[in-house]
Amino acid sequence: MSRRDANVTRRRCSMYQLSLLMMVQFGVEGSALAEGSKLEGETLRQAVSGRTVLIETPIGSFPIRYKSNGTMTGRAPAVVENLKIERDGGRWWIADDRLCQHWHQWLDAKQYCFKLQRAGAIVHWLRDDGLSGTAIIREPVMRLR
């Protein structure tokens, strides 16, 4: 195998492993949203804009920072660090009462949208392909001047 072929194979394995992690991150297919208040439209935008959303996974929380300018950044749990794609960025927006996002590299740089529903401190989400899970939305940090 040539050096180029080995690099391509290594990258495909890394992306496959990240995809598996993201599947774990985003739960099991077919789960429904829990009962609670739906986050839609401007309420949804205000709920995530300028905040960090902690996606719950079996290996720990996965923070995604949704900046008010429509960009986002994320950091994968330590297990993904050896894949050399620990951090990624992208953009987010609200469309049809769903939180949509597009990563630069993660999830094969595909667009996904989520319906969110708050049940107390927990947010239940359902991705447009049927994957679901839970998250916690952190309050914005107040900076002292």
C-alpha positions as CSV (number, residue, x, y, z in Angstrom):
1,M,0.0,0.0,0.0
2,S,1.4,3.4,-0.9
3,R,1.8,6.2,1.6
4,R,-1.1,8.1,0.0
5,D,-3.4,5.0,0.1
6,A,-2.5,4.5,3.8
7,N,-3.3,8.2,4.6
8,V,-6.7,7.9,2.8
9,T,-7.5,4.7,4.6
10,R,-6.5,6.2,8.0
11,R,-8.7,9.3,7.3
12,R,-11.6,7.1,6.3
13,C,-11.2,5.1,9.6
14,S,-11.0,8.3,11.6
15,M,-14.2,9.6,10.0
16,Y,-15.9,6.3,10.5
17,Q,-14.9,6.3,14.2
18,L,-16.1,9.9,14.6
19,S,-19.4,9.0,12.9
20,L,-19.9,6.2,15.4
21,L,-19.1,8.6,18.2
22,M,-21.7,11.1,16.8
23,M,-24.2,8.3,16.5
24,V,-23.7,7.6,20.2
25,Q,-23.8,11.3,20.9
26,F,-27.1,11.6,19.1
27,G,-28.8,8.5,20.5
28,V,-30.7,5.7,19.0
29,E,-32.8,5.9,15.9
30,G,-36.6,6.2,16.3
31,S,-36.8,7.7,19.8
32,A,-39.6,10.3,20.2
33,L,-39.2,13.6,22.0
34,A,-40.2,13.5,25.7
35,E,-43.2,15.5,26.9
36,G,-42.3,19.1,27.6
37,S,-42.3,22.6,26.0
38,K,-41.3,22.7,22.4
39,L,-38.6,25.2,21.5
40,E,-39.6,26.8,18.2
41,G,-38.8,30.0,16.2
42,E,-37.4,32.9,18.1
43,T,-37.7,31.0,21.4
44,L,-35.4,28.3,20.0
45,R,-33.0,30.9,18.6
46,Q,-32.8,32.6,22.0
47,A,-32.4,29.3,23.8
48,V,-29.2,28.4,22.0
49,S,-27.7,31.7,20.7
50,G,-24.6,32.6,22.7
51,R,-24.7,29.5,24.8
52,T,-23.0,26.1,25.1
53,V,-25.1,23.0,24.6
54,L,-23.8,19.9,26.4
55,I,-24.8,16.8,24.4
56,E,-24.9,13.8,26.7
57,T,-23.0,10.7,25.7
58,P,-22.0,7.5,27.5
59,I,-18.4,8.8,27.6
60,G,-19.2,12.3,28.9
61,S,-20.6,15.6,27.8
62,F,-19.9,16.9,24.3
63,P,-19.9,20.8,24.3
64,I,-21.1,22.7,21.3
65,R,-20.9,26.5,21.4
66,Y,-23.6,28.3,19.4
67,K,-22.4,31.8,18.8
68,S,-24.9,34.6,18.2
69,N,-23.3,35.3,14.8
70,G,-24.5,32.0,13.4
71,T,-21.2,30.1,13.8
72,M,-20.5,27.2,16.1
73,T,-17.6,25.3,17.5
74,G,-17.4,21.9,19.1
75,R,-14.9,19.8,21.0
76,A,-15.0,16.0,20.9
77,P,-14.4,13.9,24.0
78,A,-10.9,12.7,24.7
79,V,-11.4,9.4,22.9
80,V,-11.5,11.2,19.5
81,E,-8.3,13.3,20.2
82,N,-6.2,10.6,18.5
83,L,-8.2,11.0,15.3
84,K,-6.8,14.5,15.0
85,I,-10.2,16.0,14.6
86,E,-10.9,16.9,18.2
87,R,-12.3,20.3,17.3
88,D,-14.5,21.5,14.5
89,G,-16.5,24.5,13.5
90,G,-19.5,25.3,11.3
91,R,-22.6,27.3,11.1
92,W,-26.1,27.1,12.6
93,W,-29.5,28.6,11.9
94,I,-33.2,28.2,12.6
95,A,-35.5,26.8,9.8
96,D,-39.0,25.6,10.1
97,D,-38.8,25.6,13.9
98,R,-35.7,23.4,13.9
99,L,-32.1,24.0,14.9
100,C,-30.0,23.3,11.8
101,Q,-26.3,22.9,11.7
102,H,-23.5,22.2,9.2
103,W,-20.0,21.2,10.4
104,H,-16.9,21.9,8.3
105,Q,-15.6,18.3,8.8
106,W,-17.7,16.3,11.4
107,L,-20.6,14.2,10.2
108,D,-19.1,14.2,6.7
109,A,-19.9,18.0,6.5
110,K,-23.6,17.2,6.0
111,Q,-26.4,19.4,7.2
112,Y,-28.7,18.1,9.9
113,C,-31.7,19.8,11.6
114,F,-33.1,19.1,15.1
115,K,-36.4,19.5,16.9
116,L,-35.9,20.5,20.5
117,Q,-38.2,20.1,23.5
118,R,-37.4,21.2,27.0
119,A,-38.5,19.0,30.0
120,G,-37.2,20.8,33.1
121,A,-33.4,21.3,32.8
122,I,-33.1,18.6,30.1
123,V,-33.6,19.2,26.4
124,H,-34.7,16.3,24.3
125,W,-33.8,16.5,20.6
126,L,-34.8,14.6,17.5
127,R,-32.6,14.8,14.4
128,D,-34.2,14.9,11.0
129,D,-32.8,11.4,10.3
130,G,-34.5,9.9,13.4
131,L,-31.6,9.9,15.9
132,S,-32.4,11.4,19.3
133,G,-30.9,12.1,22.6
134,T,-30.7,14.6,25.5
135,A,-28.7,17.8,26.2
136,I,-28.3,20.6,28.7
137,I,-28.2,24.2,27.6
138,R,-25.8,26.2,29.8
139,E,-26.7,29.7,30.8
140,P,-24.4,32.3,29.2
141,V,-21.4,33.3,31.2
142,M,-21.4,36.8,32.5
143,R,-18.0,38.5,32.1
144,L,-16.9,41.1,34.6
145,R,-15.3,44.2,33.2
